[in-house]
């Protein structure tokens, strides 16, 4: 059972579960309300299910796999949806903060735990389906990842919610404009982050660079990437990758970037395949899709989710909530397509502004729809599985991130460890596609 914090004089919310409760003044106790904001869990559960779907079926169905570079496919909505719902939950968890310093310390501790867990899961310690070796070389461990990005966004947005608010100066919130006025400093932070990201993406000059590929069976192969450009958003010469190379180091980046499936780098694009004879030199270069600069816009997505959570806190009428969610969501979608039309293309690896808008807008509409079905009309039975998955999202992610299922399957083999079902399925997949 989580700690209850008040939302209004007679309503409070459970920090961890999002359960809305009513305070019984006559008995000076808290009794559960008849209504629970199940939509939070359902949305999170649908995102988890979507993650599992695209991870398992994406290799066979390119339309739902991550886009090789520009453009948005179904898989590209998973990360922003997680960030969005983190923001919504933070609005409930930190609506009343008696001790800001103590709340900040707890937020830092939670973020560090989540970052450390992500480093452990995605750093390379657990084996993948292509090998049976465990352990990770600290000189080449991957620093960033999904949980690390969520941890960074969680911490920055939690600090904003704790410190950047006007609790006594502004009049009571009774409209959308009042909500914007109360949290104007949080919106200013989002604007500043967007401006910083845009300036760095289009203003930093990317010089020529080189990298090496070493498979352990032969001498290292060196590749030289010619750039000398500014404002380029292609795979080889963008500022997002440059900042990661300079700060994190090439050896700590993701080694299987999505642009290996582009037409320039794969004869079977949009699927993985052999390199074309005239493939660019950057095709095999490491690139982290959860890098440092792109995480700046991930924080913006979380901030948008935070504002949607504020609607839950201050508006009890269903119609008001839905309208205050749908109007900005549609605006974000329209802005995204306008930006894409004028050249700021939707791109998940770079986490461009148009990508931020289209995914946040889609998240807002989906969340509003789930709220109507589950919390307004009470249709919980069709979503009971998603609700369970949402309550245990981190556990499910750990199960997948540790490759526990492949570990169990690969533990049963015929005479040699290599003769197992996972290796057989990998061989069949390779044979079918080649």
C-alpha positions as CSV (number, residue, x, y, z in Angstrom):
1,X,0.0,0.0,0.0
2,X,1.5,3.3,-1.0
3,X,1.4,6.6,0.9
4,X,-1.8,8.7,0.5
5,X,-1.4,12.3,-0.4
6,X,-4.3,14.8,-0.6
7,X,-5.6,16.1,-3.9
8,X,-8.4,18.2,-2.6
9,X,-10.0,18.6,0.9
10,X,-11.9,15.3,0.6
11,X,-10.0,13.3,-2.1
12,X,-6.5,11.9,-2.1
13,X,-4.4,9.7,-4.3
14,X,-2.2,6.7,-3.7
15,X,1.3,7.7,-4.8
16,X,2.2,4.3,-6.3
17,X,-1.0,2.9,-7.6
18,X,-2.9,6.0,-8.5
19,X,-5.9,4.9,-6.5
20,X,-8.3,7.8,-5.7
21,X,-9.7,7.7,-2.2
22,X,-12.1,9.8,-0.1
23,X,-11.3,11.0,3.4
24,X,-14.1,10.2,5.9
25,X,-14.0,13.2,8.2
26,X,-16.4,11.7,10.7
27,X,-14.1,8.7,11.4
28,X,-10.8,10.5,10.6
29,X,-9.8,7.7,8.4
30,X,-9.4,7.0,4.7
31,X,-11.9,4.8,3.0
32,X,-11.4,3.6,-0.6
33,X,-13.6,5.4,-3.1
34,X,-15.7,3.3,-5.5
35,X,-13.8,4.7,-8.5
36,X,-10.2,4.0,-9.3
37,X,-8.2,5.6,-12.1
38,X,-7.7,2.3,-13.9
39,X,-6.8,4.1,-17.1
40,X,-3.3,4.7,-15.8
41,X,-2.6,1.0,-15.5
42,X,-4.4,0.1,-18.7
43,X,-2.4,2.6,-20.7
44,X,0.9,1.4,-19.2
45,X,-0.2,-2.2,-19.9
46,X,-1.1,-1.5,-23.5
47,X,2.4,0.0,-23.9
48,X,4.0,-3.0,-22.4
49,X,2.0,-5.3,-24.7
50,X,3.0,-3.1,-27.7
51,X,6.6,-3.4,-26.7
52,X,6.4,-7.2,-26.6
53,X,4.6,-7.3,-29.9
54,X,7.1,-5.2,-31.8
55,X,10.1,-6.9,-30.2
56,X,8.8,-10.4,-31.2
57,X,7.1,-9.7,-34.5
58,X,9.0,-6.6,-35.7
59,X,11.7,-8.7,-37.4
60,X,9.1,-10.4,-39.5
61,X,6.7,-7.5,-40.1
62,X,8.7,-4.4,-41.1
63,X,5.5,-2.2,-41.0
64,X,5.4,-2.5,-37.1
65,X,9.2,-2.5,-36.6
66,X,11.1,0.7,-35.8
67,X,11.5,2.9,-38.8
68,X,15.1,2.6,-40.3
69,X,15.5,6.3,-40.0
70,X,12.9,9.0,-41.0
71,X,9.3,8.2,-40.5
72,X,7.2,6.6,-37.7
73,X,6.1,3.0,-37.4
74,X,4.2,1.3,-34.6
75,X,7.3,0.4,-32.6
76,X,8.3,4.1,-32.5
77,X,5.4,4.9,-30.2
78,X,6.5,2.6,-27.3
79,X,9.2,4.8,-25.7
80,X,7.2,8.1,-25.8
81,X,4.1,6.3,-24.4
82,X,6.2,5.2,-21.4
83,X,7.5,8.7,-20.9
84,X,4.1,10.2,-21.2
85,X,2.5,8.0,-18.6
86,X,5.4,8.7,-16.2
87,X,4.6,12.3,-16.4
88,X,0.9,11.7,-15.8
89,X,1.7,9.6,-12.7
90,X,4.1,12.3,-11.4
91,X,1.3,14.9,-11.4
92,X,-0.6,12.6,-9.0
93,X,2.3,11.6,-6.8
94,X,3.6,15.2,-6.2
95,X,0.3,17.2,-6.0
96,X,1.0,18.0,-2.3
97,X,4.6,18.2,-1.2
98,X,5.0,19.1,2.5
99,X,8.8,18.8,2.4
100,X,10.3,19.7,-1.0
101,X,13.8,18.8,0.0
102,X,12.8,15.4,1.3
103,X,10.7,14.8,-1.9
104,X,13.7,15.8,-4.0
105,X,16.0,13.4,-2.2
106,X,13.5,10.5,-2.7
107,X,13.1,11.4,-6.4
108,X,16.9,11.4,-6.9
109,X,17.2,8.0,-5.1
110,X,14.4,6.5,-7.2
111,X,16.0,7.8,-10.4
112,X,19.4,6.4,-9.5
113,X,17.9,3.0,-8.7
114,X,16.1,2.9,-12.1
115,X,19.3,4.1,-13.9
116,X,21.4,1.4,-12.2
117,X,18.8,-1.3,-13.1
118,X,18.8,-0.2,-16.7
119,X,22.6,-0.2,-16.8
120,X,22.6,-3.8,-15.4
121,X,19.9,-5.0,-17.8
122,X,21.0,-3.3,-21.0
123,X,24.7,-2.9,-20.4
124,X,25.4,-6.3,-21.8
125,X,25.7,-8.5,-18.7
126,X,23.0,-11.0,-19.7
127,X,23.5,-13.0,-22.8
128,X,21.5,-12.5,-25.9
129,X,19.8,-15.1,-28.1
130,X,22.9,-15.3,-30.4
131,X,25.4,-16.4,-27.7
132,X,25.6,-18.2,-24.3
133,X,28.3,-16.0,-22.6
134,X,27.6,-13.9,-19.6
135,X,29.3,-10.8,-18.2
136,X,30.3,-7.4,-19.6
137,X,33.5,-5.6,-20.2
138,X,33.3,-2.3,-18.3
139,X,35.4,-0.6,-21.0
140,X,32.7,-1.3,-23.6
141,X,29.5,-1.4,-21.5
142,X,26.5,0.5,-23.0
143,X,25.8,3.5,-20.8
144,X,22.4,4.7,-22.0
145,X,19.2,2.7,-22.6
146,X,15.5,2.6,-22.1
147,X,15.3,2.6,-18.3
148,X,18.2,5.1,-18.2
149,X,16.3,7.5,-20.3
150,X,13.1,7.1,-18.3
151,X,15.2,7.7,-15.1
152,X,16.6,10.9,-16.5
153,X,13.2,12.2,-17.6
154,X,11.6,11.1,-14.3
155,X,14.1,13.0,-12.2
156,X,14.0,16.2,-14.2
157,X,10.2,16.3,-14.4
158,X,9.8,15.3,-10.7
159,X,12.1,18.2,-9.8
160,X,10.0,20.5,-11.9
161,X,6.8,19.3,-10.3
162,X,8.3,19.7,-6.8
163,X,9.8,23.2,-7.2
164,X,8.3,25.0,-10.2
165,X,4.8,25.7,-9.1
166,X,2.7,28.5,-7.7
167,X,0.6,27.2,-4.8
168,X,-0.5,30.5,-3.3
169,X,-0.1,33.4,-5.7
170,X,-2.4,32.3,-8.5
171,X,-6.2,32.1,-8.3
172,X,-7.9,28.6,-8.2
173,X,-7.6,26.6,-11.4
174,X,-11.0,26.5,-13.1
175,X,-10.0,26.5,-16.8
176,X,-7.4,25.5,-19.2
177,X,-5.9,29.0,-19.1
178,X,-5.7,28.8,-15.4
179,X,-3.9,25.5,-15.6
180,X,-1.4,27.0,-18.0
181,X,-0.9,30.0,-15.8
182,X,-0.3,27.9,-12.7
183,X,2.4,25.7,-14.4
184,X,3.8,28.3,-16.7
185,X,7.4,27.8,-15.3
186,X,7.2,24.1,-16.2
187,X,6.1,25.0,-19.7
188,X,8.9,27.5,-19.9
189,X,11.4,24.7,-19.0
190,X,9.9,22.6,-21.8
191,X,10.3,25.5,-24.2
192,X,13.9,26.1,-23.2
193,X,14.8,22.4,-23.6
194,X,13.3,22.4,-27.1
195,X,15.2,25.5,-28.1
196,X,18.5,24.1,-26.7
197,X,17.9,20.8,-28.6
198,X,17.1,22.6,-31.8
199,X,20.1,24.9,-31.6
200,X,22.5,22.0,-31.0
201,X,20.9,19.8,-33.6
202,X,21.1,22.4,-36.4
203,X,23.9,24.6,-35.1
204,X,26.7,22.2,-34.2
205,X,29.2,21.5,-36.9
206,X,30.0,17.8,-37.3
207,X,33.6,17.2,-38.4
208,X,35.0,14.1,-40.1
209,X,35.4,11.1,-37.8
210,X,36.4,7.4,-37.9
211,X,35.7,4.2,-36.0
212,X,36.9,0.6,-36.0
213,X,35.2,-2.7,-36.2
214,X,36.7,-5.7,-34.5
215,X,35.1,-9.1,-34.6
216,X,37.9,-10.9,-32.7
217,X,38.8,-13.2,-35.6
218,X,40.8,-10.7,-37.7
219,X,42.6,-7.4,-37.4
220,X,40.5,-4.3,-36.7
221,X,38.9,-2.6,-39.8
222,X,38.9,1.2,-39.7
223,X,36.2,3.3,-41.4
224,X,36.4,7.0,-42.1
225,X,33.2,9.1,-42.3
226,X,33.5,12.3,-44.2
227,X,31.2,15.0,-42.8
228,X,32.2,18.7,-42.4
229,X,28.6,19.8,-42.3
230,X,26.2,21.6,-40.0
231,X,22.5,20.9,-39.5
232,X,22.6,17.5,-41.1
233,X,20.0,14.9,-39.9
234,X,21.3,11.9,-41.7
235,X,22.6,8.8,-40.0
236,X,26.3,9.5,-40.4
237,X,26.8,13.3,-39.8
238,X,24.2,14.4,-37.2
239,X,24.9,16.4,-33.9
240,X,23.1,13.8,-31.8
241,X,25.6,11.1,-32.6
242,X,28.5,13.6,-32.4
243,X,27.7,14.5,-28.8
244,X,27.3,10.9,-27.8
245,X,30.7,10.1,-29.4
246,X,32.4,13.0,-27.6
247,X,30.9,12.5,-24.1
248,X,30.1,8.8,-23.9
249,X,32.6,7.4,-26.3
250,X,32.1,5.1,-29.3
251,X,32.8,2.0,-27.2
252,X,29.8,2.8,-25.0
253,X,27.2,3.2,-27.7
254,X,24.6,0.8,-29.1
255,X,26.2,-1.4,-31.8
256,X,23.1,-2.4,-33.7
257,X,21.5,0.9,-34.8
258,X,18.3,0.9,-36.8
259,X,19.9,2.6,-39.8
260,X,21.5,-0.7,-40.7
261,X,18.1,-1.5,-42.3
262,X,18.1,1.6,-44.5
263,X,18.4,1.2,-48.3
264,X,22.0,2.5,-48.2
265,X,23.0,-0.2,-45.7
266,X,20.9,-3.3,-46.5
267,X,20.1,-5.1,-49.7
268,X,16.9,-6.3,-48.0
269,X,15.7,-3.0,-46.6
270,X,13.7,-2.3,-44.5
271,X,15.0,-5.6,-43.0
272,X,18.5,-6.5,-42.0
273,X,20.6,-7.8,-44.9
274,X,24.0,-7.8,-46.4
275,X,25.7,-4.5,-47.1
276,X,25.4,-3.2,-50.7
277,X,28.7,-2.9,-52.6
278,X,28.5,0.9,-52.5
279,X,27.4,1.2,-48.9
280,X,28.3,4.4,-47.0
281,X,31.2,4.1,-44.5
282,X,28.9,4.9,-41.6
283,X,26.6,1.8,-42.0
284,X,28.4,-0.2,-39.3
285,X,29.1,2.7,-36.9
286,X,27.7,2.5,-33.3
287,X,24.7,4.8,-32.6
288,X,22.7,5.0,-29.4
289,X,18.9,5.6,-29.9
290,X,18.7,6.6,-26.3
291,X,21.6,9.1,-26.4
292,X,22.2,12.3,-24.5
293,X,20.9,15.0,-26.8
294,X,17.9,13.0,-27.9
295,X,17.0,12.5,-24.2
296,X,16.4,16.2,-24.0
297,X,13.3,15.9,-26.1
298,X,12.3,12.8,-24.1
299,X,12.1,15.0,-21.0
300,X,9.8,17.3,-23.0
301,X,7.5,14.3,-23.7
302,X,7.4,13.5,-20.0
303,X,6.6,17.2,-19.2
304,X,3.7,17.0,-21.6
305,X,2.4,14.0,-19.8
306,X,2.7,15.9,-16.5
307,X,0.4,18.6,-17.8
308,X,-2.2,15.9,-18.7
309,X,-1.9,14.6,-15.2
310,X,-2.7,18.1,-13.8
311,X,-6.0,17.9,-15.6
312,X,-6.9,14.8,-13.5
313,X,-6.0,16.6,-10.3
314,X,-7.9,19.9,-10.9
315,X,-10.9,18.9,-13.0
316,X,-13.4,16.3,-11.7
317,X,-15.9,16.7,-14.6
318,X,-15.3,14.0,-17.2
319,X,-16.3,16.3,-20.1
320,X,-13.8,18.9,-19.0
321,X,-11.0,16.4,-18.7
322,X,-11.6,14.9,-22.1
323,X,-11.8,18.3,-23.8
324,X,-8.6,19.5,-22.1
325,X,-6.9,16.4,-23.3
326,X,-8.2,16.2,-26.8
327,X,-7.6,19.9,-27.8
328,X,-3.9,20.0,-27.1
329,X,-3.5,16.4,-28.5
330,X,-5.0,17.4,-31.8
331,X,-2.9,20.6,-31.8
332,X,0.3,18.6,-31.3
333,X,-0.7,16.2,-34.1
334,X,-1.4,19.1,-36.5
335,X,1.9,20.8,-35.5
336,X,3.8,17.5,-36.0
337,X,2.6,17.1,-39.6
338,X,3.2,20.8,-40.4
339,X,6.8,20.5,-39.1
340,X,7.3,17.3,-41.1
341,X,5.9,19.0,-44.2
342,X,8.4,21.9,-43.8
343,X,11.4,19.7,-43.4
344,X,11.7,18.8,-39.7
345,X,11.0,15.1,-40.3
346,X,9.7,12.7,-37.8
347,X,12.7,10.7,-36.6
348,X,12.8,8.5,-33.5
349,X,16.6,8.0,-33.2
350,X,17.1,11.8,-33.2
351,X,13.9,12.4,-31.3
352,X,13.0,15.4,-33.4
353,X,10.5,18.0,-32.5
354,X,7.9,16.7,-35.0
355,X,8.4,13.2,-33.6
356,X,7.9,14.5,-30.1
357,X,4.7,16.2,-31.1
358,X,3.2,13.3,-33.1
359,X,3.9,10.7,-30.3
360,X,2.7,13.0,-27.5
361,X,-0.5,13.8,-29.4
362,X,-1.2,10.2,-30.1
363,X,-0.5,9.4,-26.4
364,X,-3.0,12.0,-25.3
365,X,-5.7,10.8,-27.6
366,X,-5.1,7.2,-26.6
367,X,-5.2,8.0,-22.9
368,X,-8.4,10.0,-23.3
369,X,-10.0,7.1,-25.1
370,X,-8.9,4.6,-22.4
371,X,-10.2,6.9,-19.7
372,X,-13.6,7.1,-21.4
373,X,-13.9,3.3,-21.8
374,X,-12.5,2.3,-18.5
375,X,-13.1,5.1,-16.0
376,X,-16.2,6.7,-17.4
377,X,-18.2,3.7,-18.8
378,X,-16.5,1.1,-16.5
379,X,-15.6,-1.4,-19.2
380,X,-12.8,-3.1,-17.2
381,X,-13.3,-6.7,-18.2
382,X,-11.9,-6.3,-21.8
383,X,-8.8,-4.5,-20.4
384,X,-8.2,-6.7,-17.3
385,X,-5.0,-8.2,-18.8
386,X,-3.7,-4.8,-19.7
387,X,-4.5,-3.6,-16.2
388,X,-2.4,-6.4,-14.7
389,X,0.5,-5.8,-17.1
390,X,0.4,-2.1,-16.2
391,X,0.7,-2.9,-12.5
392,X,3.7,-5.1,-13.1
393,X,5.3,-3.3,-16.0
394,X,8.8,-3.1,-14.5
395,X,8.7,-6.8,-13.6
396,X,7.7,-7.7,-17.2
397,X,10.4,-5.4,-18.6
398,X,13.0,-7.1,-16.4
399,X,11.9,-10.5,-17.5
400,X,12.3,-9.5,-21.1
401,X,15.5,-7.5,-20.6
402,X,17.2,-10.4,-18.8
403,X,16.3,-12.7,-21.7
404,X,14.9,-15.1,-19.1
405,X,12.8,-17.0,-21.6
406,X,15.8,-17.6,-24.0
407,X,17.8,-18.6,-20.9
408,X,15.3,-21.2,-19.9
409,X,14.9,-22.6,-23.4
410,X,18.6,-22.6,-24.2
411,X,19.2,-24.5,-21.0
412,X,17.8,-27.6,-22.7
413,X,19.9,-28.9,-25.5
414,X,20.9,-32.0,-27.4
415,X,24.5,-33.1,-26.7
416,X,26.0,-29.6,-27.2
417,X,24.8,-26.3,-25.8
418,X,24.6,-24.9,-29.3
419,X,21.9,-27.5,-30.2
420,X,18.9,-25.8,-28.6
421,X,15.6,-24.6,-29.8
422,X,16.5,-20.9,-29.8
423,X,19.6,-21.5,-32.1
424,X,17.4,-23.6,-34.3
425,X,14.8,-20.9,-34.7
426,X,17.6,-18.3,-35.4
427,X,19.0,-20.6,-38.1
428,X,15.5,-21.1,-39.7
429,X,14.9,-17.4,-39.7
430,X,18.2,-16.7,-41.4
431,X,17.6,-19.5,-44.0
432,X,14.1,-18.2,-44.9
433,X,15.3,-14.6,-45.4
434,X,18.4,-15.4,-47.3
